[in-house]
Amino acid sequence: MTLTTFGLSAALGMLLLLLAAGLWCRREKLSYGVWIRLCVLAIPLAFVGSRLLFSLFAFFNGDMPSLLNALTIQDGGASVTGAFIGVVIAAALTEKLCRVPGGTLLDGVALGMPLALICERLAEPLHELGIGRPVDTEFLYFLGSATDDRHPVFIYEAVVALLILLALLWMVRRPVKHRGNVLLTFMVLYGCPQMLLESLRDDAHMVIYFIRINQIAALLMAVVAFVIWLVRWIRKGAKLPFVLLACAAVVAGIALGVVQEFAVDSNMNLLLEYAIMALSTAVIAVTALLVRGKAE
């Protein structure tokens, strides 16, 4: 087994995630044993989830051996989305095994996820990942000064992760009304900007034809959170016209984003096209967060 800088950064990210979850457990007055159980489950499940999702992608992309070598560290790459799923499963299992109120540990790992993302994103250039399209706008040329005149998407993603962390810390400065809301908020704040940032990437990581798997996963995260909040709002007595309006806004945001995904490949004015795409993802995020407020 060979240690790599990228692997060490992933390990550091997991360590920071679990430490943040431990601080959350202390705040919620959970026993030390609960946190240990979470660690024992999260580390292997994050690895398995990360490798398995990447290998499934490779399998459906025509690389048959990759599925058989899913757990071979030296073979292939990994998926941040798969690691995210693994940690969420670990938190949910720990809640069940330790009889912790549902959503408590999910909120804890959500607070640590931005820290893990920062570590992973900043290490991406070591594997020639996280580099974006050429910078084609004159007043933005400085952005590509260290990346051969290409957008340093890995830096953008790290900055977004930092902003998400600050937003979540602001959110939990007071007791959260619904357990699990911190995780759902992370899913929206991460998923919506990631749809745009994945489009800006110019690497071939987990791409089938022109479809980026992580872009679809980011959209699903935001939509799942929106649907959960929407159901809560309906149960609380939301009026049908407002429910339909919220759904229409999210659908319109998704439709506009899909249109813009094709537009960026055919229009030379990428600044305008990405500005419109940013607007579409903002519509989804703002609508979801407004529904969250109504559901509380």
C-alpha positions in Angstrom: 0.0 0.0 0.0 1.4 3.4 -1.0 0.7 6.6 0.9 -0.1 9.6 -1.3 -0.6 13.2 -0.6 -4.1 13.0 -1.9 -4.9 10.0 0.4 -3.5 11.8 3.4 -5.6 14.9 2.6 -8.7 12.6 2.4 -7.8 11.1 5.8 -7.3 14.6 7.2 -10.7 15.6 5.9 -12.3 12.5 7.5 -10.6 13.3 10.8 -11.9 16.9 10.8 -15.4 15.7 9.9 -15.4 13.2 12.8 -13.9 15.8 15.2 -16.7 18.3 14.3 -19.2 15.5 14.8 -17.6 14.8 18.2 -18.0 18.4 19.3 -21.7 18.2 18.2 -22.2 15.1 20.3 -20.8 16.9 23.3 -23.1 19.8 22.7 -26.1 17.4 22.4 -24.9 15.6 25.6 -24.4 12.3 23.9 -22.0 9.8 25.4 -18.4 9.3 24.3 -19.4 5.8 23.2 -21.9 7.1 20.6 -19.1 9.1 18.9 -16.8 6.1 19.0 -19.5 4.0 17.3 -19.9 6.7 14.7 -16.2 6.7 14.0 -16.0 2.9 13.7 -18.8 2.9 11.2 -18.1 6.1 9.3 -14.5 5.4 8.3 -15.1 2.1 6.4 -18.5 3.1 5.0 -17.1 6.3 3.6 -14.3 4.4 1.9 -16.6 1.7 0.6 -19.2 4.2 -0.6 -16.6 6.3 -2.3 -14.9 3.4 -4.1 -18.2 1.6 -4.9 -19.9 4.5 -6.5 -16.8 5.3 -8.6 -16.6 1.6 -9.6 -20.3 1.4 -10.5 -19.8 4.5 -12.7 -16.8 2.8 -14.4 -18.8 -0.4 -14.8 -21.7 1.3 -16.6 -19.2 3.2 -18.6 -17.8 0.0 -20.0 -15.0 -0.8 -17.6 -15.9 -4.2 -16.4 -12.9 -5.0 -14.2 -13.4 -1.8 -12.1 -16.5 -3.2 -10.4 -14.5 -6.4 -9.4 -11.7 -4.2 -8.0 -14.0 -1.8 -6.2 -12.2 -2.2 -2.9 -8.7 -2.3 -4.3 -7.1 1.0 -3.2 -4.5 1.1 -6.0 -7.2 0.7 -8.7 -9.0 3.7 -10.0 -10.4 6.8 -8.3 -13.0 7.7 -5.7 -16.2 9.7 -5.4 -16.9 12.4 -2.9 -20.6 11.8 -3.3 -20.1 8.1 -2.5 -18.2 9.1 0.7 -21.0 11.5 1.6 -23.5 8.7 1.3 -21.3 6.3 3.4 -21.0 8.8 6.2 -24.7 9.5 6.2 -25.5 5.8 6.4 -23.0 5.5 9.3 -24.7 8.3 11.2 -28.1 6.8 10.6 -27.0 3.4 11.7 -25.4 4.8 14.9 -28.6 6.6 15.7 -30.5 3.3 15.5 -27.9 1.2 17.4 -27.4 3.8 20.2 -31.1 4.9 20.3 -30.2 8.5 19.6 -33.0 10.7 18.4 -33.2 10.6 14.6 -31.3 13.3 12.8 -29.0 14.2 15.7 -25.9 12.6 14.4 -26.8 13.5 10.8 -26.6 17.1 11.8 -23.3 16.5 13.5 -21.7 15.0 10.4 -23.2 17.7 8.2 -21.2 20.3 10.2 -18.0 18.4 9.5 -18.7 17.8 5.8 -17.5 21.3 4.6 -14.2 20.8 6.4 -13.7 17.5 4.6 -14.6 19.1 1.3 -12.0 21.8 1.8 -9.3 19.3 2.3 -10.4 17.2 -0.6 -10.8 20.1 -3.0 -7.4 21.6 -2.3 -5.8 18.3 -3.0 -7.5 17.7 -6.4 -4.8 19.3 -8.5 -2.5 16.5 -7.4 -4.6 14.2 -9.6 -5.1 16.7 -12.3 -8.7 17.3 -11.2 -10.6 20.5 -10.3 -9.3 22.4 -13.3 -12.0 24.2 -15.3 -12.6 25.8 -18.7 -10.3 28.4 -20.1 -10.7 31.9 -18.6 -12.1 33.8 -21.6 -13.1 37.1 -19.9 -10.3 39.7 -19.8 -11.0 41.2 -16.4 -11.0 37.6 -14.9 -7.6 36.5 -16.4 -6.0 36.8 -13.0 -8.0 33.8 -11.8 -6.1 31.5 -14.1 -2.7 32.8 -13.4 -1.6 29.7 -11.6 -3.6 27.1 -13.7 -2.5 27.8 -17.3 -5.3 30.4 -17.8 -8.0 27.9 -16.7 -10.5 28.4 -14.0 -9.2 27.0 -10.7 -12.5 25.3 -9.9 -11.0 23.4 -6.9 -10.4 26.8 -5.3 -13.9 28.0 -6.0 -15.3 24.8 -4.5 -13.1 25.1 -1.4 -14.3 28.7 -0.9 -17.9 27.6 -1.3 -17.3 24.9 1.3 -16.0 27.5 3.7 -19.0 29.7 3.2 -21.3 26.7 3.8 -19.5 26.0 7.0 -20.0 29.6 8.2 -23.7 29.4 7.2 -24.2 26.2 9.2 -22.4 27.5 12.2 -24.6 30.6 12.1 -27.6 28.3 11.8 -26.7 26.2 14.9 -25.9 29.2 17.1 -29.4 28.5 18.5 -31.1 25.2 19.0 -32.3 23.7 15.7 -36.1 23.1 15.7 -36.1 20.0 13.6 -33.3 17.4 13.9 -31.9 16.7 10.5 -32.4 20.2 9.3 -28.7 21.0 9.4 -28.0 18.1 7.0 -30.8 19.1 4.7 -29.5 22.7 4.7 -26.0 21.4 3.8 -27.5 19.4 0.9 -29.1 22.5 -0.5 -26.2 24.9 0.1 -23.8 22.3 -1.4 -25.9 20.9 -4.2 -27.0 24.1 -5.8 -23.7 25.8 -6.4 -22.1 22.4 -7.2 -24.3 22.1 -10.2 -22.7 25.2 -11.7 -19.2 24.3 -10.6 -19.4 20.8 -12.1 -20.3 22.4 -15.4 -17.3 24.7 -15.2 -15.0 21.7 -14.7 -13.0 20.5 -17.7 -11.7 17.2 -16.4 -13.1 13.8 -17.3 -13.8 12.6 -13.8 -17.1 10.5 -13.7 -18.4 11.7 -17.0 -20.7 9.6 -19.3 -20.8 11.3 -22.7 -21.5 14.9 -21.6 -23.3 14.0 -18.3 -21.4 14.6 -15.1 -22.5 12.1 -12.4 -21.6 14.5 -9.6 -23.7 17.2 -11.2 -26.8 14.9 -11.2 -26.0 13.9 -7.6 -25.8 17.6 -6.5 -29.2 18.3 -8.1 -30.7 15.2 -6.4 -29.4 16.4 -3.0 -31.1 19.8 -3.3 -34.3 18.3 -4.6 -34.5 15.6 -1.8 -34.1 18.3 0.8 -36.7 20.5 -0.9 -39.2 17.6 -1.1 -38.7 16.7 2.6 -39.4 20.3 3.7 -42.3 20.5 1.3 -44.0 17.5 2.8 -43.5 19.0 6.3 -45.0 22.3 5.1 -48.0 20.5 3.6 -48.6 18.5 6.8 -48.5 21.8 8.7 -51.4 23.1 6.5 -49.8 24.8 3.6 -52.2 26.3 1.0 -52.2 24.5 -2.3 -51.5 27.6 -4.5 -48.3 28.3 -2.5 -47.2 24.7 -2.7 -47.7 24.7 -6.5 -45.8 28.0 -6.8 -42.8 26.6 -4.8 -42.8 23.4 -7.0 -43.1 25.5 -10.2 -40.1 27.7 -9.1 -37.9 24.6 -8.5 -38.9 23.0 -11.7 -38.3 26.2 -13.6 -34.9 26.5 -12.0 -34.0 23.0 -13.0 -35.3 23.5 -16.6 -33.3 26.7 -17.0 -30.2 25.0 -15.6 -30.6 22.2 -18.2 -31.0 24.7 -21.0 -27.9 26.6 -19.8 -25.9 23.4 -19.7 -26.3 23.1 -23.4 -25.9 26.8 -24.0 -22.4 26.9 -22.4 -21.2 24.4 -25.1 -22.5 26.5 -28.0 -22.2 30.1 -26.9 -18.9 32.0 -26.8 -20.2 34.4 -24.1 -19.6 32.0 -21.1 -19.8 34.8 -18.5 -23.4 35.5 -19.5 -24.4 31.8 -19.8 -22.9 30.9 -16.4 -24.5 34.0 -14.8 -27.9 32.7 -16.0 -27.1 29.2 -14.7 -26.1 30.7 -11.4 -29.5 32.4 -11.3 -31.3 29.1 -12.0 -29.5 27.4 -9.1 -30.1 30.4 -6.8 -33.9 30.0 -7.6 -33.8 26.4 -6.4 -31.8 27.2 -3.3 -33.9 30.2 -2.2 -37.1 28.4 -2.8 -36.0 25.4 -0.8 -34.9 27.5 2.1 -38.1 29.5 2.1 -40.1 26.3 2.2 -37.8 25.2 5.1 -38.8 28.4 7.0 -42.5 27.8 6.3 -42.2 24.2 7.5 -40.6 25.1 10.9 
